[in-house]
Protein backbone atom coordinates (compact mmCIF):
# COMPACT_ATOMS: atom_id res chain seq x y z
CA UNK A 1 0.00 0.00 0.00
CA UNK A 2 1.21 3.53 -0.75
CA UNK A 3 0.95 5.78 2.31
CA UNK A 4 1.58 9.51 2.59
CA UNK A 5 2.34 11.09 5.98
CA UNK A 6 1.16 14.68 6.34
CA UNK A 7 3.88 17.16 7.31
CA UNK A 8 2.35 17.46 10.79
CA UNK A 9 3.01 13.74 11.40
CA UNK A 10 6.39 12.77 12.80
CA UNK A 11 8.33 10.94 10.06
CA UNK A 12 9.20 8.18 12.52
CA UNK A 13 5.60 6.98 12.29
CA UNK A 14 6.58 5.20 9.08
CA UNK A 15 7.81 2.39 11.36
CA UNK A 16 4.15 1.65 12.17
CA UNK A 17 3.58 0.56 8.55
CA UNK A 18 6.13 -2.20 7.82
CA UNK A 19 5.90 -3.69 4.36
CA UNK A 20 4.25 -0.61 2.86
CA UNK A 21 5.62 2.22 0.76
CA UNK A 22 5.56 5.24 3.09
CA UNK A 23 6.56 8.76 2.06
CA UNK A 24 6.30 12.08 3.87
CA UNK A 25 4.97 15.29 2.36
CA UNK A 26 8.50 16.72 2.67
CA UNK A 27 10.00 13.80 0.74
CA UNK A 28 7.72 14.40 -2.21
CA UNK A 29 8.47 18.16 -2.17
CA UNK A 30 4.94 19.24 -1.23
CA UNK A 31 5.85 20.76 2.15
CA UNK A 32 3.90 23.91 3.06
CA UNK A 33 1.34 23.20 0.34
CA UNK A 34 -2.28 24.15 0.81
CA UNK A 35 -4.46 21.17 1.74
CA UNK A 36 -6.62 21.24 -1.42
CA UNK A 37 -3.80 20.82 -3.96
CA UNK A 38 -1.99 18.39 -1.65
CA UNK A 39 -5.07 16.17 -1.32
CA UNK A 40 -5.65 16.27 -5.09
CA UNK A 41 -2.05 15.11 -5.61
CA UNK A 42 -2.37 12.46 -2.89
CA UNK A 43 -5.54 11.08 -4.51
CA UNK A 44 -3.55 10.32 -7.66
CA UNK A 45 -0.32 9.16 -6.01
CA UNK A 46 -1.15 7.19 -2.84
CA UNK A 47 -3.76 4.92 -1.27
CA UNK A 48 -3.83 6.38 2.26
CA UNK A 49 -3.18 9.81 3.76
CA UNK A 50 -2.17 9.91 7.45
CA UNK A 51 -2.58 13.13 9.43
CA UNK A 52 -3.08 14.51 12.92
CA UNK A 53 -4.99 17.50 11.54
CA UNK A 54 -8.41 17.08 13.18
CA UNK A 55 -9.85 19.95 11.14
CA UNK A 56 -9.14 18.33 7.77
CA UNK A 57 -12.53 16.63 7.56
CA UNK A 58 -14.38 19.83 8.39
CA UNK A 59 -12.39 21.91 5.92
CA UNK A 60 -12.58 19.49 2.97
CA UNK A 61 -15.12 17.03 1.59
CA UNK A 62 -13.02 13.92 2.09
CA UNK A 63 -15.80 11.59 0.92
CA UNK A 64 -15.39 12.80 -2.64
CA UNK A 65 -11.73 11.74 -2.73
CA UNK A 66 -10.79 8.21 -3.78
CA UNK A 67 -8.32 7.89 -0.96
CA UNK A 68 -8.26 6.39 2.52
CA UNK A 69 -7.62 8.63 5.52
CA UNK A 70 -6.23 8.00 8.98
CA UNK A 71 -6.72 10.87 11.42
CA UNK A 72 -4.77 10.15 14.60
CA UNK A 73 -5.79 12.03 17.73
CA UNK A 74 -2.56 12.69 19.65
CA UNK A 75 -1.66 15.12 22.43
CA UNK A 76 1.38 16.39 20.48
CA UNK A 77 3.62 15.58 17.52
CA UNK A 78 6.15 13.61 19.54
CA UNK A 79 6.95 10.15 18.22
CA UNK A 80 6.42 8.69 21.71
CA UNK A 81 2.78 9.81 21.61
CA UNK A 82 2.15 8.54 18.12
CA UNK A 83 3.76 5.11 18.44
CA UNK A 84 3.28 4.21 22.09
CA UNK A 85 -0.48 4.05 22.23
CA UNK A 86 -1.29 7.55 23.46
CA UNK A 87 -3.33 8.23 20.35
CA UNK A 88 -6.75 7.34 19.02
CA UNK A 89 -7.40 6.76 15.34
CA UNK A 90 -10.54 6.50 13.30
CA UNK A 91 -10.47 3.00 11.88
CA UNK A 92 -12.90 0.35 10.71
CA UNK A 93 -12.38 -3.01 12.42
CA UNK A 94 -8.62 -2.43 12.36
CA UNK A 95 -8.68 -1.81 8.61
CA UNK A 96 -9.11 1.27 6.48
CA UNK A 97 -12.15 1.45 4.25
CA UNK A 98 -12.49 3.47 1.09
CA UNK A 99 -14.84 3.49 -1.87
CA UNK A 100 -12.90 0.68 -3.52
CA UNK A 101 -13.46 -1.67 -0.57
CA UNK A 102 -11.12 -2.57 2.25
CA UNK A 103 -7.47 -1.61 2.12
CA UNK A 104 -5.16 -4.13 3.74
N, C-alpha and C positions, 0 to 999 in steps of 0.2 A: 504494500500500500504506500502511496506517496502522501507524506504528511508535511504540512507547512506550519512552523511555529511562529506566531505573531511576535513582533519585536518586544512586546511587553512580557513575554515568557522567557524565563531563563533558559539559555541554550543547553544547559545540562539536562534538561527534561528529555532530550532526545534519548537518553539511556532508558527511559520508560517504554520505548517502542523498539525493542530489539527485532531484527529481521525485517524492518521496514525502511524505506528511503525517507529520511527526515532532513529537511532543510529549514533554515531560519530565514526570516524576511531579509535580514542583513546579508546573508550568503547569496541571495538572488538579486541583490542590489535594489531592493524596493524599500529600504529603510526610510522612515519619515514620509511615506506615501499616505495620501488620504485613503480612508477605508474603502470608498466606492471603487476606485480604480484597482486597489490591491485585491479586493474580493473578486472583481471581474477577471483579473489575471489568475488568481488562485483557482477559480472555477474551471479554467482551461488547463491548468498545469498540475493540480494535485487532487487527491481524493478527500482529504480531511484538513481542516484549518483548526489549529489549537490556539486558544487565547485565554487571557484572564480578564478581558475587557467585558464587564457585565452589561455595559450599555450597548454593545454591538447589536443585539437583537431588537432593541428599541429604536435604534438609529437607522437600521437597514432591514429590508424585507428578506430575511434569510431563507424563507421557504421557497422563494423564486429561484434560488441558486441551486444548481446541481452539484452539491458539495456537502460533505458531512462537517459538522461543527462540534467541537468540544470546548465548553466554557467552564474552566476550573475556577472555583471560588476559593481563593487563598487569602490569608491575612496580609501577605506581602509578596514580593518577587524574589524571595530568597529560595535557593534550591532546596534547602532543608524543609521548607513549608510545602513545596510542590511535590517532592518525592517521598516524604516521610509520613504521608497520611494526614496532614493537617489541612487537606483541601477536600472540597466536595465537587463532583462533576455531574453534569447532566448526561446520563447514559441510559441506554435501553437494554436491560438484562445483561449488562456487561459488554454490550456490543454497540456500535454506532449504526444508526439507521438513516438511510437517505432515500431519495425517490427511486433509486435503482434497486433497492432491497437492502439486505444487511451487508455491511462491510465487515470483514474479518481481519 
